[in-house]
């Protein structure tokens, strides 16, 4: 229970930071992308990603 509360508080703090710095949130999104990704098209439902070999 204590761990869940701590994680929830950390998530709230992280979200607060992202709300204050949207560019920081975008940077974190890019860092979270899988290695080797060749296409990143946020908001484009027609994007096709072909994984590198």
Buried (B, 14 or more C-beta within 10 A) or exposed (E): EEEEEEEEEEEEEEEEEBEEEEEEBEEEEEEEEEEEEEEEEEEEEEEEEEEEE
